[in-house]
Amino acid sequence: MKFDYRENYTVTEAPIIIGLPANFREMDNFEEVDTLLNGLTARIVEEKVLSAEPGVVTTTGVTIQTDYRKVIAVGLGDAAGLDQTDIQRYLGKLFQYLKDTGTKEGQLLMGTFPYDQEKLAEALGLMSVISIYEFESYKTDRGPLFSDEAALLITGSRDVREPVSRGVRLGESIAMARNFSETPPNIMTPEHMADKVAAIFKDRKYISGRVKDDETLEEEGYGLITAVGKASKAKPRLVTIEYKHPSAESCRPVALVGKGVTYDTGGYSIKSKTGMPGMKYDMSGAANVIGMMHAVSELELPVHVVGVIALAENMVDGNGMRPDDVYTSYSGQTVEVKNTDAEGRLVLGDAVFHASQYSPSLIMDFATLTGAVVAALGTKRSGIFTNKKPGFLTPFFDISRETGEEIWQLPITEIEEKNVKSSNIADLTNHVEKPGRASFAACFIKQFANGTPWVHFDIAGTGTASKRTPYGPAGATGVMIHTVVKYLETGDVHE
């Protein structure tokens, strides 16, 4: 979507777009709006021609200089209670209305939104991308994307082009992650994904990287990634992207680790015919780390970040990993496999230990890991776990309330520690037939953090949406990209 800026309302043929709070006189430019509505604002609202109900989009028509103009209003409710999540949701519904009605032009009056104008502008840029996101599908009859043809003129007393641009760049990074997740698994293999990542980040400022192929992984002792991927013709890869801004040259990095199982059949612990469709999304943790690294690079944040993307395809053949097998991890710890469908924690074990070799101040990993977290928290909250004491996660909770990406802490206790170490023949086991499996899986990954502060996000319930929301269509969500980028932006990284 193209954006332009003017200080004052300009008479054009494009519809006028306004925010409509319950107390419409709270608008900074109420007199201007009332003039455009021919002095009928109060009557139009009272008769519910335009609605101030939160998130509801309504329209009417006015005559300006003898010409008809359409007015589009998005209801804001009680302006005193507005927060950033509200603004994002309401703007998402507005952009979806524009797309659904084929409204490709509009003039948005910023002063009609009684809210911090810079935060509003950033949300405007973000939601203009993600709320109307479309995967460039493989349908042969698809036309141009709405977002490529739409244009919005922003008018207001403050030039907000910079925060709008910042929001757009963040939105494009989320859209990139969604594109990775949506791509069919016969195309998005580990090799293809690694090659695509290398191409995206090649020649970017402050970026260096490396891709380890299957032979290198086996030679260097990445036994868990190798085990998960060895049954597939599409061989595993481990991608490392390091972003080091000059102003963060002396800082220890923050490490972001993503589970990238590009397709998960379950292996010999095979999934059912109803459990397997949709398993192309099992690499969404890795896709979202790619989106995070892209956003950090696009915004040129003054930080030091290492992204680690563990890629494998969990298939079945005569060379495949079996229940009862034992493998040696990159950390040197041995693991007894009791369930080949508990493979995500295996690839993350090697990847998290790999990340620890960069001496990070913090490791965060992201994975569509367990059905148990969905049973516990549903599809609106991501599970979050840590090896640190209460209070360590406070910055994440604070930021997630602003981004609208809800998180909920779940425990890791001595119960999980005992269960993870319950194998009779190896240091660790990847599965037990006991309750609390989200905590068990997190505890397994914790064994590879190498003493580094560590946070695990289980996004099994939030990595995809089953239906359209103000944040986008059904499908991949790019969850936690916004929250993590905001966390890195604050500079509140743990030393």
Secondary structure, 3 states (H helix, E strand, C coil): CEEEEECCCCCCCCCEEEEEECCHHHCCCHHHHHHHCCCCHHHHHHCCCCCCCCCCEEEEEEEECCEEEEEEEEEEECHHHCCHHHHHHHHHHHHHHHHHCCCCEEEEEHHHCCCCHHHHHHHHHHHHHHCCCCCCCCCCCCCCCHHHHCEEEEECCCCCHHHHHHHHHHHHHHHHHHHHHHCCCCCCCHHHHHHHHHHHHCCCCCEEEEEECHHHHHHCCCHHHHHHHCCCCCCCEEEEEEEECHHHCCCCCEEEEEEEEEEECCCCCCCCCCCCCCHHHHHHHHHHHHHHHHHHHHHCCCCEEEEEEEEEEECCCCCCCCCCCEEECCCCCEEECCCCCCCHHHHHHHHHHHHHCCCCCEEEEEECCCHHHHHHHCCCCEEEEECCCCCCCHHHHHHHHHHCCCEEECCCCHHHHHHHCCCCCCCEECCCCCCCHHHHHHHHHHCCCCCCCEEEEECCCCCEECCCECCECCEECCCCHHHHHHHHHHCCCCC
